[in-house]
Amino acid sequence: MMAGRPTLMPNSPAKRPIDVRIFPAFRSPVKAAWAKRVLAAALEAGDPGGAAGASVVVADDNTLLDLNARFRGLNEVTDVLSFGDTSPSVGEGVNPESGVSFPAAPGTEASHGEVILSYPLAMRQAREHNVATEQEVALLMVHGVLHLMGHDHAEPGEEAIMRSLEQQVLEQLAADGLLPAGFAG
């Protein structure tokens, strides 16, 4: 295994606090146990050996439209938003000038924050990219978690680092059988 690559132990419990919320309409295609393992891999890639967790919400287009309008001032659906628990995300989560952030939920002190993604938009993007929907959902989760940890893609150098981490996590998830066989990255 390459140095710096996250190692997943698919049958071991997560050591970080991870919370997964899935809107009822998406509970059939997105399993909470799978989402927790994807989130754990993303957290390990962005914060190797750390103890802080995160949460993910698999939502609908209307929820992302509302959040994007309220927190970023953009009246459009987006695929994923990241909200740090103690301060606005500098990435795609919150408009830093607004000073708005999600407060930490009671009992979640060791959390990087929350990632909220639109499952319907992930499905549409998967079709456009000719990939499995679960691969697109995994990418969005990983992308959102990396934003929580301060990664960004505004500058070419930052983008290269972030995309490399995303690719490493997705490749590891495929190797561990959490993404479809034949994943080519």
N, C-alpha and C positions, 0 to 999 in steps of 0.2 A: 504494500500500500504506500502511496506517495506521502511524503511529509506534508503536514498542513491540511490534509484532506480529512473531513469529518468522518468518524467511524460510528456507524449506527449499530446498536444491538437490538434488533427487532423484537426480541422476546423479553427484554428487560424493561422494568418500569422507568419512566422518566424521572430524573432526579431534580428537575426544575418544576416550579408551579406552572402548569399549562392548562388553560381553560379554552374549550372549544364550544361555540354556540352555533348551531345550524338552524336556519329557518326551516319550519316543518316541510315546506315544499321541496327542500333539497336534501332531506335526511336519507332518502333512498340512494341517490348517486354519491353522496359524500358521507362516508362513515367517520364518526368522531375518533375512533381508535387510529384510523389511517391519518387523519388530520393532525392528531397529537404527535405521531411519529414524524411527520413532515416538519411540523413546528419545532420539535426537538432537534432535528438535524440542522435546521436553519439557525437555531439559537447556538448550537455547538460550533457551527461554522463562523458565526459572527462574534462569539464570545467563548472561545475554547476553555473548557473547564469551569466556566462561570456557574453561578447558582440562580441567577435571575431568570424568570420565565417570561411568558407573554400570553396573550389571549388572541383568538381569532374568531371572527364572526363571518359566517357564510350567509350572505344576505341577497337581496334582490336589487334590481336596477333603481327602483324608486328610493330605496334607502340610501344608496350611493349618490344618487342625484341630489337628495335633500342634504346629506352631509357635505357634499362637494360645494353646494351653493352656500350653506351656512358657514363652513369653516375655511373655504378657499375662495369664495366669491365667484365660483364658476358654475353657471347654470347648465351643466351637462353631466351625463353619467360618466363615471370613471371606473376603471377596473378594480383598483385597490387604493385604500387610504391607510395611513399609519398614524396613530396617535400615541405619543409618548405619555406615560402616566404623570410625569412631573413637569414637562415642558413641551411646547409644540414641536412636532417633528420638523426638521429642516428640509426633509425630502418632499414627498408628495402628500404628506398628511395634512398639515395645518399651515395656513398663511402665517409666517413668523411675525409679521407686522401686526396681526390681529391680537396677539397675546392670549388667544383662546387655546385651551388644552382640555383633554379629558382628565378629570381627577382620578387618582388611584382608588379602586374599590376597596372597602374594608378587607383586611386580611391578605392583600396582594402587594405588600410592600416590596417584595423581591420580584418586580416585574419591569420589563423594558417598556411595556405598553400594549396597545391593541391594534390588530390588523383587521380591517373590514374589507371583504371583497364581494363583488357582484358575481354570483354563479351564472346568471343568464349571459352576462357580457363575457365571462370566461368561456362559456360554450361557443358563443359567436366567434371569439378570437381563436379558439382551438380549430374551428372549421376553416377560418381564414389562413391559419398557419399550418394547416394540415397535420395537426397533432391530436393526440387523445385529450379529451377534456380534463382528465385527472392530471395530465402533464401540465396543462395551462394553469389549473388551480394550484398545483404544487409550486409552479414558478411564481405565481402571484403571492402565495404565502411567503415564500423565501424572499422575494423582492421586498415585501412589506416589512418583514422582520429585519432585513439588512438596513432599511431606512430607520427603523427604531434604534439601531445601533450606530447611527451616524453616517452610514454610507450614503452616497448620492451619485447621481450621474449627470450633473450639470456641466462638469468639465470632462474633457476626453480622458485624462488620467484617472479621475475618480470613477468614470464610467467603466473603464477597463478593469479596475479592481473589483467593482461591484459585479460586473458580468462574469468575471472569472470565479468569484465566490458562488454566484448563482449556478454556474455550470458545474462546479465541483459538487455542490449539494445534489443537483439533479442527477448527475452521473452516479453518485453514491446511492441515492434512492432507487435508481434503476438496478444497480448491482445488488441491492438488498431485496429486490422484488417488490418494491413499493410503487414503481412506475411500470408501465407496459414493457414487456420483453421487446428487445430490438430498439430501445431508446438510443438515438444516435447523437443527441445533444444539439 
